Structure formats: structure tokens, C-alpha cells
Amino acid sequence: MKNKKKRTRLFTALPAILLMALLFPIGVSAEGASYTTEEEGIKITLETDKEEYRAGEEIHYTITVENNKVNWDIGATTVTYNNSDGLLPAQEDSMPNELPQILSGESTSISGTLVGDPALFTGSGGSLPIVILIGAGICVGICLIVVVLRLVKKKKKGNIKSAAALFLAIAILGQASYVEAAPAQTVTLRPYLRITYAEEEVMLRAVIEFPVTQQLLVIAPEDRMTYQRITCHDPSIFKDPKDGTYYIFGTHMTGGYTNDLYNWTSIDADFRASFTEEVRSQIRAWNKDDRVGNWFDYLWAPDIIYNPHMEKYCMYLSANGDDWKSNIVLLIADAVDGPYSYGGTIVYGGFSAEDYGETDAPMVLGEEEIPERYVTNGIANRKWGDMWPNCIDPCVFFDEEGNLWMSYGSWSGGIFMLELDEETGLRDYTVTYETDLHSDAYFGKKIAGGAYVSGEASYIQHIGDYYYLFISYGNLEAAGGYNVRIFRSERPDGDYVDLLGNTAYYDSYVFNYNQSVGVRLMGGYKWRNFNNGQVAQGHNSAFVDDDGRAYIVFHTRTDNGTEGHSVKVHQLFVSKEGWLLAAPYQTTGEVLKEDGYSVSDVAGDYEVIMHEMDINYGSLETKKPKLITLTEDGKITGDYEGSWSLEAGTPYIVLNLNGKDYSGVTLSMQVEYTTIETMVFTAVGMSDQVTLWGSKVF
């Protein structure tokens, strides 16, 4: 009987023992918590000294940043905390938020101390956490049930009433137990960590924007090279057949000359001074732009050829005016640098019923009254650009059969082409054109653009087996997204298509600055030895020299926030598939080795620039080099992975980067601004026509 009473007492005491265990836990975890995240070579580790904390305890944390981004430095920055509510600095300055500069390969740490707000985290010594309340309720319930059963077993009326009251108390306690407790280019990382505080899960979180700057490549003084540059907007290249001198001429009657394509001498002042007042007035006869200051301010993008039939230098010049009232004139000279005389107008734009008779349109069309289509889409209702071109930006060239052509036009109606008379240099009035969606009896055949889609500065050059059409998309300002696109055709007047088969036409409006239509030779970029990145490259010309080498000439701006620009010349190459590729650096006389290089010559470490279509030109973004290794067994490792191969006996290379094939050429050339020679490659993506440059690390 005595043992039975002991067992009963023990059974009755067991719930109380369980309750004590819940109310007074033996201890909490002393092992720290840790979380690591990494983005673009920047690694962050957020860690605490423990995983679980009682109310009132201090949380000691550390943020460690490792800069594993090769050749990139992290600038000083700040940490923005967004921890769970109620986590406060233990002292006034115990949550540091400043990170110093971190050079490539280095690391730094900051440590801080947090504590829970007593008003929110009471824990032990205050209101019981919900888990403990639930457990306590269960234990108390067990105790009450034991008591009730003993009372019922005695079958006394009073005991039964007491049992009922206890069951009601259990129900009330059960409800109460479920009441909730109170509660520079940048790389962005968001480290976070879950821990337990006062038996509640809380989060330590931060957002850190790291300004990253690629380290400049230091060039020894004896290896440095400078170039004599000039400013010439919309440069058109011309090689004088008489003495072999290269000339460029550009907007606002600027110009220069060179013998090596990288050291230029300006002729602006002398060239402008060579125009007589009579010629200036003849050029301006149609143009009605009263906004200009200097006589040359409205004269844009001249293009010069030597016409052997006329034995004259022929300059085709656009005179821009208000409301599309522009025209393209022919100027004639016995020397490339003038003086020039007026030879006539090729095409007029922006005419209305009032001045239609002042143009050559009545003669071309055989209609004395202005056709209705030029009124419906006309000047008065400001719809001229819906269909018709702005008559600017001429490009004049002889095709492979000796026929003379002129492409011209711009945004709004698009790019058109006319055949010219080789004997006079003017319009060939014997050639007629249809009037339809891509042609007009007066303006000629439309070859690209339209619908107000960006596209200007057409230039056509025959290279290898094709005629290549160059067009500049975007706005010409530094932050305007200017970039050169290329299409090709077997005929000078099209149809022109890109590598993916896209036509050069636009029959409805789209925003095309970053669109993958037309092979883009380059976007904004910055090699590590450049002080400033190159942006807004555009309004180019191109030519094939006497030795068969082809070049692109363009003006470029930089990412330093100014609108200053200068002229650059890059050699062009033709891929195995017949697409133009620009050399990674400006030309200094490099030669493509027709029988190519060996695998061991090409293999090695490379910095590569991927000219991705998606670029934030508005923020003057430039693509920076990433690192890869071409191994001799044909593998590519590093920031991109894949494979590569050479075609024996040729300069052709194929690279597979992250599953995409790029076809191009290899050559040795001089690194820009240096005398250092290194192996390079230039290629284009066969599935996305994104261009790729590589330069072997030296």
C-alpha cells in the first residue's frame, strides 16, 4: 500500500517536473551562425557569435568582405541595415556602417553589437514566450486531469463539482495558451542571417552597394605611345590618288590629313577660308535655317570622291534646314582641299506647294503641280517625316561595274538611294523609280530605316564579296547610345540584311538603340590601359586601301562626362562567313597573317570585352575586360567557359563561350597607346551577332 502511494505521488509530480524544465531551460546554443554570398568575385560573410540568445543578451556580429575580383578595386562604401524590428545598437556606435576601399585580392571586416528592444523581447524574466506558455499549459493540464480523475474516482458530489470547474479552467487555459506573444559601376550584395532571440526568429540583414573600378594597366614610360588626334564630326575618309595622302572632312566644314591613319593634322581654318561668299550663298539658296551663327554651322557631313570622268574632286554636302527643308549639293574642285565651286543640287527635301517649282521635282516627276502624297504627308501638317527623308548625310561611291550611286537620308522617312550621272556627278535623270512602300519616284529607292526609327549616316563600301551598309543608331551625344550597325547585300541598292537575316527596313516604330538588328561593331568599352572609356562611336566612313586592307573611320566620345570627340581608325576584317569585324585597337599598320598562327602562338590568358547589346548608355556605361584562358588542348576557362579551335592555314578562330559560338580572326597588333605587340582576336556571335574582342595578357 505504501509503494502504491509513492507511485501516485510520483505520477502527480511528473507534470510539474516537465513544467519546471520548460520554464527553466538548462542552456542555449553557444555555436555561432554564418551566411556567405558572392557576386562577381565579391564575397561577403555575415556571422554571429551564437545562434540563440536570451532576452537582453548582446548579439555580436561580423561582416567580412573579400575582394576576389581580379584587377578590380572596391571603393569605400556604406552598409545599409534592415534587421528585424526591435534589434537595436547595444551602444550608440556599436553598428558600424562604413567600409574602406578594398583592393583586388584583399579583404576587410567590421564588427558590431546588437541587443533586443526590451519592450518587444521580454523572454525569461518577463512575459513567457509562446512555446513555453504552450508547454506550461500542457503540463498544468496534465496535473489538473490527474487531480480530476482522483476526485471523480472518490465519487463525492463536491468533488464532481470541483472537477467540472477544473475542466472549465482547462478550457480557458487552453484558449489563453494560443494567444500570440507581442511582437562607380556597382555590385550589390544582400547578406542576411536567421538567428533566435528570446526564442523568436529574427533576421540580421544588410544591403551593400559596392562601387567597383577596374585597375588601370600600368605601362612603362618607354612602352607608351601617343597619337596626334583631331576633332572632326562625321568624318568621311578620302585617299588622294595623286599623292596617297589620307584626308577626312566633316560637319561644319572641318577636316584633316594624315599619312599613317593615326597622326592627324587639322585643316579647319584653311578649308573654311577657301569658300568664297558667292559659293556660300549658292549653297544656302534653298536652305532657310535662320538659327545658325556661322555660315558653316548648318553644313553637315560632306563626302568627297575623285570622279575620273570629270577629272574633278567632287564634294557632296548636306545643307540642313528647318522643317526638313534640306538639300544635298555638289561642289567641284581641282584639288581635294579646294577651292570648291558650286555644281548644282542633287535632291531637295521639305518642299511645299509654294516652293515645289523651285526644285527639280517637276522635271523628275513630269508634274507641274505638287503630287498629293507630298501634301498629305507634308510640311504644313508636320507629317513629312512619316514618309519622306531628311536630305542629309550623303555617301557617294562607284560600284564594281563603275556606276555612280548616292545614299542619303536620316531618321524620319529613312535612308534612300539615287543613281548619279558619272559624267556630271549630278542626278541621273534617265533613271526612274516606282512609288511604293520602299520607293518614291522623286526620292529614289529606300534601302533602310523609316517610321522615325533611329538611323543615320549611311555609308556603303564594297569589301570582299559584298556591299556593306553602315548605319549609326541612337543619338550622337556621349550619353545618347550612338553605335554603328552593319548590313550586307550583293547589290549596291540592296536588299540589305544582317547576320540573323533581319532587314534594314523599319515600317513601324520601334526603339532600336540596343536592339539586335544590324551587326554592331562595338559598344561602349574601356581597356585597362585607357584613362577614359570610349562611347558613342558613330557616323563612320570606310574604305579599302591599295593593299586590300579595309578600315572604318569614326568619331568617338569618352565616358568622362564631356561632349569632346576625336577621330579613330580601326582595321576591318572579314570573317569566314563574310561578316565585318573591327580590330580591338586602333590601327598602327598591323597586317592579317593569311596562313594564321599555331595553337601554341594563340593559347594563353586573355582579357576579353563582350559588346553585349544591353548597355546603359545613358549612364555612360562601358564594357570592361573579363579574364579567360585559352588552353592548348582547346578549352576555355575563367569568366567564360567553353572551347576554341583554329582553322589550320588560315587566320580563322571559333570560340564557344558559355554555349554560344563566335567566329572571327586572330592577328598580332599593337596595344593602343603602347608600342607593345600582342595576340588579339575579334569575332561575332553566330546566334546573337554580339561582337567579342580579346587581347592576350602581356
C-alpha positions in Angstrom: 0.0 0.0 0.0 2.9 2.3 0.8 4.6 1.8 -2.6 1.2 2.4 -4.3 1.0 5.9 -2.6 4.6 6.7 -3.7 3.8 5.8 -7.3 0.7 8.0 -7.1 2.7 10.9 -5.8 5.4 10.5 -8.5 2.7 10.4 -11.2 1.2 13.5 -9.8 4.5 15.3 -9.6 5.7 14.4 -13.2 3.9 17.3 -15.0 5.3 19.7 -12.5 8.8 18.4 -13.3 8.1 18.9 -17.0 6.9 22.4 -16.4 10.0 23.3 -14.5 12.1 22.0 -17.4 10.3 24.3 -19.8 10.3 27.3 -17.6 14.0 27.0 -16.7 15.9 25.6 -19.7 19.3 24.2 -19.0 21.1 26.4 -21.7 21.1 27.7 -25.3 23.4 27.1 -28.3 26.8 28.7 -28.0 27.8 27.9 -31.6 27.8 30.9 -34.0 25.7 31.2 -37.1 27.2 32.1 -40.5 26.0 33.1 -44.0 28.1 33.6 -47.1 27.1 35.1 -50.5 29.2 36.0 -53.5 28.6 38.1 -56.7 31.0 38.9 -59.4 34.0 38.0 -57.3 33.0 39.9 -54.2 32.4 37.6 -51.3 30.6 38.6 -48.1 30.3 36.5 -44.9 27.9 37.6 -42.1 28.4 35.7 -38.8 27.3 35.9 -35.2 28.9 34.6 -32.0 25.9 32.4 -31.3 22.8 31.0 -32.9 20.4 31.5 -30.0 20.2 34.4 -27.5 18.2 35.0 -24.4 16.3 38.3 -24.0 18.7 41.0 -23.0 21.8 39.3 -24.4 24.0 41.1 -26.8 24.4 39.8 -30.4 27.9 40.1 -31.6 28.2 40.0 -35.4 31.0 40.4 -38.0 30.7 41.3 -41.7 33.8 40.2 -43.8 34.2 41.3 -47.4 36.7 39.6 -49.6 37.6 41.2 -53.0 38.3 38.2 -55.3 37.5 40.3 -58.4 40.7 40.1 -60.3 42.0 43.6 -61.4 39.1 45.4 -59.8 39.2 47.6 -56.7 36.2 48.2 -54.4 35.7 51.8 -53.4 34.7 53.0 -49.9 31.1 52.4 -49.3 28.4 52.2 -46.6 26.3 49.4 -45.2 22.5 49.8 -45.0 21.0 47.7 -42.3 17.4 46.4 -42.4 17.4 44.0 -39.5 14.2 42.7 -37.9 12.2 45.2 -35.8 13.4 45.5 -32.3 17.1 44.8 -32.9 19.0 47.9 -31.8 22.6 49.0 -31.4 23.9 47.9 -28.0 25.6 51.3 -27.7 25.4 54.4 -29.8 28.3 53.5 -32.2 28.1 49.7 -32.0 26.7 49.2 -35.6 29.5 50.5 -37.9 28.3 51.2 -41.4 31.4 52.3 -43.2 33.6 50.0 -45.3 37.0 51.2 -46.6 38.5 50.8 -50.0 39.3 47.1 -50.7 42.0 46.5 -53.4 41.8 43.4 -55.5 42.9 40.3 -53.6 42.4 42.0 -50.2 39.6 41.7 -47.5 38.3 43.7 -44.6 35.9 43.2 -41.7 33.6 45.3 -39.5 32.1 44.0 -36.2 29.1 45.3 -34.3 26.8 44.6 -31.3 23.1 44.4 -31.2 20.5 43.9 -28.5 16.8 43.3 -28.5 14.4 46.1 -27.5 13.1 45.1 -24.0 9.7 46.3 -25.0 9.5 43.7 -27.7 11.7 40.9 -26.5 10.9 40.1 -22.8 11.8 36.4 -22.8 13.0 34.9 -19.5 12.1 37.2 -16.6 9.2 38.8 -18.5 6.2 37.5 -20.3 6.7 33.9 -21.2 7.4 33.1 -24.8 4.6 31.4 -26.6 6.4 28.0 -26.8 6.9 28.0 -23.0 3.3 29.1 -22.5 2.0 26.2 -24.6 4.2 23.7 -22.8 3.3 25.1 -19.4 -0.4 24.9 -20.3 0.0 21.2 -21.3 1.8 20.4 -18.1 -0.7 22.2 -15.9 -3.4 20.5 -17.9 -1.9 17.1 -17.2 -1.7 18.0 -13.5 -5.4 19.1 -13.5 -6.5 16.0 -15.3 -4.7 13.8 -12.7 -6.5 15.7 -9.9 -9.8 15.5 -11.6 -9.5 11.8 -12.1 -8.7 11.3 -8.5 -11.7 13.4 -7.4 -14.1 11.6 -9.7 -12.8 8.3 -8.5 -13.9 9.2 -5.0 -17.5 9.9 -6.3 -18.2 12.8 -4.0 -20.7 15.4 -5.1 -18.5 18.2 -4.1 -15.6 16.6 -5.9 -17.6 16.2 -9.1 -18.4 20.0 -9.0 -14.8 20.7 -8.4 -13.9 18.5 -11.4 -16.3 20.4 -13.6 -14.8 23.7 -12.5 -11.3 22.4 -13.2 -12.3 21.2 -16.7 -13.7 24.8 -17.4 -10.4 26.2 -16.2 -8.5 23.8 -18.5 -10.6 25.0 -21.4 -9.9 28.7 -20.6 -6.2 28.0 -20.1 -6.2 26.2 -23.5 -7.5 29.2 -25.3 -5.2 31.6 -23.5 -2.2 29.4 -24.3 -2.5 30.2 -28.1 -2.5 34.0 -27.7 0.5 35.3 -29.8 3.4 36.9 -28.0 4.0 40.6 -28.7 5.8 41.1 -31.2 31.0 53.6 -59.8 29.5 50.5 -61.8 28.2 48.9 -58.7 27.8 45.3 -57.5 25.0 44.9 -54.9 25.0 42.2 -52.3 22.4 41.5 -49.6 23.8 39.3 -46.8 21.3 38.0 -44.3 21.2 35.7 -41.3 18.5 34.0 -39.2 19.0 33.6 -35.5 16.9 33.1 -32.4 16.5 35.9 -30.0 14.3 35.5 -26.9 13.1 32.3 -28.6 11.8 34.3 -31.6 13.4 34.0 -35.1 14.9 37.3 -36.1 16.9 38.4 -39.2 20.2 40.3 -39.5 20.1 41.9 -42.9 22.2 44.4 -44.9 22.3 45.9 -48.4 25.7 47.0 -49.6 26.3 48.6 -53.0 30.0 48.2 -53.9 31.4 50.8 -56.3 34.0 48.8 -58.4 36.7 50.3 -60.5 38.9 48.3 -62.8 42.6 48.7 -62.1 44.5 50.6 -64.8 47.2 48.6 -66.5 50.4 50.4 -65.8 52.6 50.9 -68.9 56.3 51.6 -68.6 57.2 55.0 -69.9 59.4 53.5 -72.6 56.5 51.5 -73.9 54.0 54.4 -74.1 52.8 55.8 -77.4 50.8 59.0 -78.1 48.8 59.9 -81.1 48.1 63.3 -82.7 44.4 63.4 -82.7 41.9 66.0 -84.1 38.2 66.6 -83.7 36.2 66.1 -86.8 32.5 65.3 -86.5 31.1 62.8 -89.0 34.5 62.1 -90.6 34.4 61.0 -94.3 37.7 59.4 -95.4 39.3 60.1 -98.8 42.7 59.0 -100.1 44.0 61.3 -102.7 45.0 59.3 -105.8 47.6 61.9 -106.7 49.9 61.7 -103.7 48.4 59.0 -101.4 47.6 61.4 -98.6 44.5 60.4 -96.4 42.0 63.2 -95.8 38.9 63.4 -93.7 36.2 66.0 -94.0 33.3 66.6 -91.5 30.4 68.6 -90.3 30.8 72.4 -90.0 33.5 72.2 -92.8 36.2 70.6 -90.7 39.0 68.4 -92.0 42.4 67.0 -91.6 45.0 64.8 -93.2 47.5 62.0 -92.3 50.0 59.6 -93.8 49.6 56.8 -91.3 45.9 56.9 -90.2 46.7 57.8 -86.5 48.6 61.1 -86.5 46.3 63.8 -87.9 46.8 67.5 -88.8 43.8 69.8 -88.8 43.0 72.0 -91.8 39.8 73.5 -90.4 40.7 77.2 -90.8 42.3 77.0 -94.2 39.5 74.8 -95.6 36.7 77.1 -94.4 38.6 80.2 -95.7 38.8 78.7 -99.2 35.0 79.1 -99.8 34.0 82.4 -101.5 31.0 84.4 -100.5 29.3 83.5 -103.8 29.7 79.8 -103.2 28.4 80.2 -99.6 25.3 81.9 -100.9 24.7 79.3 -103.6 24.9 76.5 -101.0 22.4 78.4 -98.9 19.9 79.3 -101.6 17.4 76.6 -100.7 18.1 76.3 -97.0 16.0 78.5 -94.7 17.6 77.8 -91.4 17.9 81.1 -89.5 19.1 79.7 -86.2 22.7 79.3 -87.3 25.5 81.7 -86.4 28.5 80.9 -88.6 27.9 80.3 -92.3 29.2 76.7 -91.9 27.1 75.8 -88.9 24.2 74.3 -90.9 26.5 72.3 -93.3 26.8 68.7 -92.4 28.7 65.5 -93.3 30.4 66.2 -96.6 31.6 63.2 -98.7 34.4 63.5 -101.3 35.2 61.3 -104.3 37.5 61.8 -107.2 35.5 61.4 -110.4 37.8 60.3 -113.3 35.1 61.0 -115.9 35.0 64.7 -114.8 38.7 64.8 -113.7 37.4 66.7 -110.7 37.2 66.3 -106.9 33.5 66.2 -106.1 32.2 67.1 -102.7 28.6 66.1 -101.8 27.4 68.3 -98.9 24.2 68.4 -96.9 22.7 71.8 -96.1 20.3 71.2 -93.2 17.3 73.4 -92.5 14.1 73.7 -90.5 11.1 71.5 -91.2 13.1 69.1 -93.3 14.0 71.9 -95.8 17.4 70.4 -96.6 19.2 69.7 -99.8 22.4 67.9 -100.9 24.7 70.0 -103.2 27.6 69.1 -105.4 30.8 71.2 -105.1 33.6 70.8 -107.6 37.4 71.4 -107.3 40.7 70.7 -108.9 42.3 69.9 -105.6 41.0 67.9 -102.6 41.3 70.8 -100.2 39.7 73.3 -102.6 38.8 75.9 -103.5 35.3 74.5 -104.5 32.8 75.9 -106.8 29.0 75.2 -106.9 28.0 72.4 -109.2 24.3 72.0 -108.5 21.8 70.3 -106.2 21.2 66.6 -106.2 18.0 66.3 -104.2 15.6 68.7 -102.4 13.6 68.0 -99.3 10.8 69.7 -97.3 9.1 71.4 -100.3 5.5 72.5 -100.3 3.0 73.7 -102.9 4.5 77.2 -102.6 8.1 76.3 -103.4 7.7 73.0 -105.3 8.6 74.8 -108.5 11.9 75.9 -107.1 13.1 72.3 -107.1 13.9 69.8 -109.8 10.9 67.7 -108.7 8.6 68.9 -111.5 11.1 67.9 -114.1 11.8 64.5 -112.5 8.1 63.7 -111.9 6.7 65.3 -115.0 4.1 67.1 -112.9 3.8 70.9 -112.6 1.6 70.7 -109.5 2.9 69.1 -106.3 1.6 65.5 -106.0 -0.9 64.9 -103.2 1.3 62.5 -101.4 3.8 65.3 -100.5 0.9 67.3 -99.1 -0.9 64.5 -97.2 2.5 63.7 -95.6 3.8 67.3 -95.8 5.3 70.2 -94.1 2.1 72.0 -93.2 0.8 69.2 -91.0 4.3 68.2 -89.9 4.0 64.7 -91.4 6.8 65.0 -93.9 9.0 62.6 -91.9 6.2 60.0 -91.8 7.2 59.0 -95.3 10.0 61.2 -96.8 13.7 61.6 -95.9 15.6 64.5 -94.5 18.1 65.2 -97.3 21.3 65.0 -95.4 24.3 62.7 -94.8 25.3 61.8 -98.4 27.5 58.8 -99.3 28.7 58.7 -102.9 30.5 55.7 -104.4 31.3 53.9 -107.6 30.1 50.3 -107.6 32.1 47.3 -109.0 30.7 48.0 -112.5 31.6 51.7 -112.5 28.1 53.0 -111.8 27.8 56.1 -109.5 25.4 56.0 -106.6 24.4 58.2 -103.7 22.8 57.1 -100.5 21.3 59.7 -98.2 18.7 60.4 -95.5 18.2 60.0 -91.9 15.6 59.4 -89.1 12.0 60.0 -90.1 11.5 58.7 -93.6 14.7 56.6 -93.7 17.7 56.1 -96.0 17.2 56.4 -99.8 19.4 55.9 -102.8 19.7 57.6 -106.2 21.8 56.7 -109.2 24.0 59.6 -110.4 25.4 60.5 -113.8 29.1 59.7 -113.9 29.7 62.4 -116.5 28.2 65.3 -114.5 28.2 64.0 -110.9 24.6 65.1 -110.6 21.3 63.0 -110.6 20.9 60.6 -113.5 17.6 61.9 -114.9 17.2 58.9 -117.2 16.7 56.5 -114.2 13.1 56.2 -112.9 11.8 54.8 -109.7 8.5 53.2 -108.6 6.3 54.8 -105.9 5.5 52.2 -103.2 6.3 51.4 -99.6 10.1 51.3 -100.2 10.5 53.6 -103.2 9.5 57.0 -104.4 9.6 58.5 -107.9 11.4 61.5 -106.7 13.5 60.4 -103.7 14.6 57.1 -105.2 14.8 53.6 -103.7 14.5 53.3 -99.9 17.2 50.9 -98.6 16.9 51.2 -94.8 15.1 52.8 -91.8 11.8 54.7 -91.8 8.9 55.3 -89.4 11.1 57.7 -87.3 13.3 54.9 -86.1 16.8 56.0 -85.3 19.3 55.5 -88.2 21.5 58.0 -90.0 24.9 58.5 -91.6 24.6 55.7 -94.2 27.9 54.6 -95.7 28.3 51.9 -98.4 31.6 50.2 -99.1 32.3 47.1 -101.2 34.6 44.7 -99.3 35.4 41.2 -100.4 32.2 39.7 -101.9 29.6 42.1 -100.6 28.4 45.7 -100.4 28.3 46.6 -96.7 25.8 49.2 -95.4 26.9 51.1 -92.3 24.3 53.0 -90.3 24.5 54.8 -87.0 21.7 54.1 -84.5 21.0 56.3 -81.4 21.7 59.9 -80.6 25.2 61.3 -81.2 25.7 62.7 -77.6 28.1 60.9 -75.2 25.1 59.5 -73.3 23.0 59.1 -76.5 23.7 55.5 -77.3 25.4 56.2 -80.7 26.6 52.9 -82.3 27.4 51.6 -85.8 25.4 48.8 -87.4 26.2 46.8 -90.5 24.1 45.0 -93.1 25.2 43.5 -96.4 24.0 42.9 -99.9 25.2 41.5 -103.2 23.8 44.6 -104.9 24.7 48.2 -104.1 21.0 49.2 -103.8 20.0 46.2 -101.6 18.2 44.4 -100.2 20.4 44.7 -97.1 20.2 42.1 -94.3 22.2 41.4 -91.1 23.8 38.1 -89.9 20.4 36.9 -88.5 18.5 37.8 -91.6 16.9 41.0 -90.3 16.1 43.6 -92.9 17.4 47.1 -92.6 13.9 48.5 -93.2 11.6 49.8 -90.5 8.0 50.1 -91.5 6.7 50.8 -88.0 8.2 52.5 -85.0 10.4 50.6 -82.5 13.1 51.9 -80.1 16.2 50.3 -81.7 19.2 51.7 -79.8 20.1 48.4 -78.1 18.0 46.2 -80.4 19.7 43.2 -82.0 19.2 44.4 -85.6 22.3 45.0 -87.6 25.7 43.7 -86.6 27.1 46.2 -84.1 30.8 46.6 -84.4 31.3 47.9 -80.9 29.6 49.5 -78.0 31.0 51.5 -75.1 34.2 49.9 -73.9 37.3 50.5 -71.8 40.6 48.5 -72.0 42.6 48.6 -68.7 45.3 50.9 -70.2 42.7 53.5 -71.2 42.3 56.5 -68.9 38.8 57.0 -70.3 36.3 54.6 -71.8 35.1 55.0 -75.4 31.4 55.7 -76.0 29.1 57.0 -78.7 31.2 55.8 -81.6 29.4 56.6 -84.9 28.8 58.4 -88.1 31.5 56.5 -89.8 33.0 56.1 -93.2 35.0 53.2 -94.6 37.5 52.4 -97.4 39.6 49.7 -98.9 43.3 50.8 -99.3 45.5 50.0 -102.2 46.9 46.9 -100.4 43.4 45.5 -99.9 43.2 46.3 -96.2 39.8 47.8 -95.2 39.2 50.4 -92.5 36.4 52.1 -90.6 36.8 55.8 -89.6 34.5 57.3 -87.0 34.3 59.9 -84.3 34.2 58.8 -80.7 33.4 60.4 -77.3 34.6 59.3 -73.9 32.9 58.5 -70.6 34.4 61.5 -68.8 31.1 63.4 -69.0 32.1 65.9 -71.7 31.0 66.1 -75.4 34.6 66.2 -76.6 35.2 63.8 -79.5 38.1 62.7 -81.7 38.7 60.6 -84.8 39.7 57.0 -84.7 40.5 54.4 -87.4 40.2 50.6 -86.9 41.1 48.0 -89.4 38.2 45.8 -90.6 38.4 42.1 -91.3 36.0 39.7 -92.9 35.0 36.5 -91.0 34.8 33.1 -92.7 31.1 33.7 -93.1 31.6 37.1 -94.7 30.8 39.5 -91.8 32.9 42.5 -91.0 34.8 42.6 -87.7 36.7 45.6 -86.2 40.1 45.2 -84.7 40.2 45.6 -80.9 42.6 48.5 -81.1 43.1 51.4 -83.5 45.3 50.7 -86.4 49.0 51.3 -86.4 49.8 49.3 -89.6 49.1 45.7 -88.4 48.8 43.0 -91.1 46.5 40.0 -91.0 48.6 36.8 -91.4 46.8 34.9 -94.1 48.1 31.5 -93.1 47.3 32.1 -89.5 49.1 31.1 -86.3 49.8 27.9 -84.4 47.8 26.7 -81.4 50.7 27.5 -79.1 51.0 31.0 -80.5 47.4 31.8 -79.7 46.9 29.9 -76.5 47.2 31.9 -73.3 45.5 34.3 -70.9 43.2 36.9 -72.5 41.3 39.9 -71.4 38.0 39.9 -73.4 35.4 42.5 -74.0 31.9 41.3 -74.8 29.9 44.0 -76.6 26.6 43.0 -75.2 23.5 44.6 -76.7 22.2 45.6 -73.3 24.2 48.5 -72.2 23.3 51.5 -70.1 24.5 54.2 -72.5 22.6 56.9 -70.6 24.9 56.3 -67.7 28.0 56.2 -69.9 28.4 52.5 -69.3 31.5 50.9 -70.8 32.1 47.2 -71.1 35.3 46.2 -69.2 37.6 43.2 -69.8 37.0 39.9 -68.2 39.6 37.1 -68.0 39.7 33.8 -69.8 42.4 31.3 -70.6 42.7 29.5 -74.0 44.4 26.2 -73.1 46.4 24.3 -75.7 44.0 21.4 -75.5 41.2 23.6 -76.8 39.4 24.5 -73.6 38.3 28.0 -72.3 38.3 28.6 -68.6 37.8 31.7 -66.5 35.0 34.2 -66.5 33.6 32.4 -69.6 33.9 28.7 -70.2 33.9 26.6 -73.3 36.2 25.6 -76.1 38.1 27.1 -79.0 39.8 26.0 -82.3 41.8 27.4 -85.2 41.3 26.6 -88.9 44.8 25.5 -90.0 46.4 27.6 -92.6 44.0 30.5 -92.1 43.6 33.3 -89.5 40.1 32.0 -88.6 39.2 31.1 -85.0 36.0 29.7 -83.5 35.3 30.2 -79.8 32.4 28.7 -77.8 31.7 30.8 -74.8 29.0 29.6 -72.4 27.3 27.6 -75.1 27.5 30.3 -77.9 29.7 30.1 -81.0 31.8 33.2 -82.1 33.5 33.2 -85.4 36.4 35.5 -86.1 40.1 36.1 -86.9 43.4 36.2 -84.9 46.2 38.5 -85.5 49.1 40.3 -83.8 48.7 44.0 -83.3 50.0 46.9 -81.2 48.1 47.6 -78.0 46.6 51.0 -78.2 48.6 53.8 -76.6 51.7 51.5 -76.4 54.4 50.0 -78.6 53.7 46.6 -77.2 52.7 43.8 -79.6 50.3 41.1 -78.5 48.0 38.5 -80.0 44.3 39.6 -80.3 41.1 38.2 -81.8 37.9 39.7 -83.0 34.7 37.7 -83.5 31.0 37.8 -83.9 28.3 35.6 -82.3 26.7 33.4 -84.8 23.4 33.1 -82.9 23.1 36.6 -81.5 25.5 38.7 -83.6 27.2 40.1 -80.4 30.8 41.1 -81.1 33.7 40.0 -79.0 37.3 41.3 -78.6 40.2 39.5 -77.0 43.7 40.8 -76.1 46.4 38.4 -74.8 47.7 39.4 -71.4 51.3 40.7 -71.8 
